Amino acid sequence: MANNFQIESYQVYVTQGRTDFNRSIKLTSPDLSHGIRVRASVFFQDSNLFQKWKGVGKITNVGGENFDGSDIQVVCNPSLFDGFYQVLSSEKPVYLSYVYENWPEEPKGTTKLITQVTLKTDTEMPGDYESMIK
């Protein structure tokens, strides 16, 4: 099933450890009702534990308790980080679109397997960003 949410805010994390380097972006939707928000963590790394189920991530609380928002975790190719950051920092409005399906095996219930994720904007006029920075 395809869904999307508008991104109200984001946080960028770039972490250098002793032996590893990590990049991630956390996205938050506007208040949907009574403080309920969709939250997404996008990890940019080569290894993806969801590949064994032929997915790119997971979403929790699909059709679950209505007082909790959904939580999304996806893993994207590291080469996409710069593009994600560029769109988030220069475009408005921006949406995260995702396609999910039931898990082929456990866990089941309100946790679903994400098979595709897309960062997108509304329809834009050519050169609208350039006209804003003049």
C-alpha positions as CSV (number, residue, x, y, z in Angstrom):
1,M,0.0,0.0,0.0
2,A,1.3,3.5,-0.9
3,N,1.3,6.3,1.6
4,N,3.1,9.6,2.2
5,F,3.4,12.4,4.7
6,Q,4.5,16.0,4.5
7,I,7.8,16.7,6.3
8,E,7.5,19.6,8.8
9,S,11.0,19.3,10.2
10,Y,14.2,17.3,10.0
11,Q,17.4,16.6,11.8
12,V,20.7,15.6,10.2
13,Y,23.2,13.4,11.9
14,V,26.7,12.8,10.7
15,T,28.8,10.7,13.1
16,Q,32.4,9.7,13.0
17,G,33.3,6.9,15.3
18,R,36.6,5.1,15.8
19,T,35.9,2.6,13.1
20,D,32.8,3.8,11.3
21,F,31.0,6.7,9.7
22,N,27.3,7.1,9.8
23,R,24.8,9.5,8.2
24,S,21.1,9.7,9.0
25,I,18.2,12.1,8.7
26,K,15.2,12.1,11.0
27,L,12.0,13.4,9.6
28,T,8.8,14.5,11.4
29,S,5.3,15.2,10.1
30,P,3.1,18.1,11.1
31,D,0.7,17.4,14.0
32,L,-1.9,15.1,12.6
33,S,-4.2,15.4,15.6
34,H,-3.6,15.8,19.3
35,G,0.2,15.7,19.0
36,I,0.2,12.6,16.8
37,R,3.0,12.7,14.3
38,V,4.6,10.3,11.8
39,R,8.4,10.0,12.4
40,A,10.9,8.5,10.0
41,S,14.6,7.7,10.4
42,V,16.5,7.4,7.1
43,F,19.8,5.6,7.5
44,F,22.4,6.0,4.6
45,Q,24.5,2.9,4.8
46,D,25.6,-0.1,2.6
47,S,24.3,-2.8,4.9
48,N,20.6,-3.3,5.1
49,L,19.1,-5.9,7.5
50,F,15.7,-5.6,5.7
51,Q,17.2,-7.1,2.4
52,K,16.6,-10.6,3.6
53,W,12.9,-9.9,3.4
54,K,13.3,-8.0,0.1
55,G,12.6,-4.7,1.8
56,V,14.2,-1.3,2.6
57,G,12.7,-0.7,6.0
58,K,9.8,-1.1,8.3
59,I,6.8,0.9,9.6
60,T,5.2,0.3,12.9
61,N,1.7,1.0,14.2
62,V,-0.1,0.6,10.9
63,G,-3.8,0.3,11.8
64,G,-2.8,0.2,15.5
65,E,-3.6,2.5,18.4
66,N,-4.8,5.8,17.1
67,F,-3.1,7.8,19.8
68,D,0.4,6.8,18.5
69,G,1.8,7.9,15.2
70,S,3.6,5.5,12.9
71,D,7.4,5.1,13.1
72,I,9.4,4.5,10.0
73,Q,12.9,3.1,9.6
74,V,14.5,2.8,6.2
75,V,17.9,2.2,4.9
76,C,19.0,4.0,1.7
77,N,22.2,3.8,-0.4
78,P,24.8,6.2,1.0
79,S,25.0,8.0,-2.4
80,L,21.5,9.3,-1.8
81,F,22.4,11.4,1.3
82,D,23.5,14.5,-0.6
83,G,20.3,14.5,-2.7
84,F,18.0,14.0,0.3
85,Y,19.7,16.9,2.1
86,Q,19.6,19.2,-0.9
87,V,15.8,18.6,-1.4
88,L,15.1,19.0,2.3
89,S,17.1,22.2,2.6
90,S,15.9,23.9,-0.6
91,E,12.4,22.8,-1.4
92,K,9.0,23.2,0.3
93,P,6.7,21.3,0.7
94,V,8.5,18.0,0.8
95,Y,7.0,14.6,1.3
96,L,8.2,11.1,2.1
97,S,6.3,8.5,0.1
98,Y,6.6,4.9,0.9
99,V,5.1,1.5,-0.2
100,Y,4.6,-1.2,2.4
101,E,3.2,-4.8,2.5
102,N,2.8,-7.5,5.0
103,W,5.9,-9.2,6.2
104,P,6.6,-12.6,4.5
105,E,7.2,-14.0,8.0
106,E,7.3,-12.6,11.6
107,P,6.8,-9.9,12.8
108,K,3.2,-9.5,11.9
109,G,0.3,-7.3,13.1
110,T,0.8,-3.6,13.0
111,T,4.4,-3.7,11.7
112,K,4.8,-3.8,7.9
113,L,7.7,-4.2,5.5
114,I,8.6,-1.1,3.4
115,T,9.6,-2.0,-0.1
116,Q,10.1,1.5,-1.6
117,V,10.7,5.0,-0.3
118,T,10.7,8.3,-2.3
119,L,11.5,11.8,-1.3
120,K,9.4,14.2,-3.4
121,T,8.1,17.7,-3.8
122,D,4.8,19.1,-5.2
123,T,4.7,20.3,-8.8
124,E,7.3,23.0,-9.2
125,M,7.8,25.7,-11.8
126,P,11.3,25.6,-13.6
127,G,13.6,28.1,-11.9
128,D,11.5,28.8,-8.8
129,Y,14.3,28.1,-6.4
130,E,16.7,30.3,-8.4
131,S,14.1,33.2,-8.3
132,M,13.9,32.9,-4.5
133,I,17.6,33.3,-3.9
134,K,18.0,36.5,-5.9
